[in-house]
Amino acid sequence: MFVTFEGIEGSGKSSVLRAVQKHLEETGREVLLTREPGGSRIGRELRKLLLDIESTDLTGPSELFLYLADRAQHVSTVIRPAVEAGKIVISDRYADSTVAYQGYGRGLDPKQLHSFNDVAVSGMWPDLTLLFDLPAEVGLGRAVSRNMQEQKCDTEGRFEAESLNFHNTVREGYLTLAALHRKRFRIVDASQPLEAVVADAIAIIEAKLAGDDSEAEAPDF
């Protein structure tokens, strides 16, 4: 199964992902955790450029095509081989991020982004997408606080530096995608304590594993 975690900065995706991995492995499943950008060897180099807070001169179209290049490499060398080997693959961000950030956030055409994504994923759409949702101001506050405490250079700093209006627009974009694709998306209230968010995520994934084996739908804008 292929599962993706989506959400704005500070939604807690990464923390939940590790807890879900632990649960699934304890119940005998083989799990691969990955992320975008940076899930492949080449992608790790692209991640440095895409998330560097110094990349202020990166244009919208350039940003888009770098993400698509990362995704195409990620699918070909990491995701598809793992799914075909019978693993549960969970990715921290995927194609929906492009529509939410570059489409709704940057103002690029969602229909055109769908066409580009279709090429990049080569039919590898998720079986399930969990959207970790919370108010943009809460998520942004969490993200900035985390970075100040941990002093990480491998974070989404360039996006965290965007205006609150940008993050609100991205959040609305995600909620629009979830409404359009109810079969694939499940919304998790990420404003809850971490333990509750983890419990919700595990329940959703276990329910999917237990019986809903319908094919994932490609976005249709």
BELMO-V360885 format. One record per helix or strand of 3 or more residues. SS is the DSSP state (hx for helix, st for strand). FROM is the first residue (numbers start at 1). LEN is the number of residues. If there is no record, write none. Layout:
# BELMO-V360885
SS;FROM;LEN + SS;FROM;LEN
This chain:
# BELMO-V360885
st;2;6 + hx;13;14 + st;31;5 + hx;41;11 + hx;60;25 + st;88;5 + hx;95;11 + hx;110;12 + st;128;6 + hx;136;15 + hx;157;4 + hx;164;17 + st;185;5 + hx;194;17
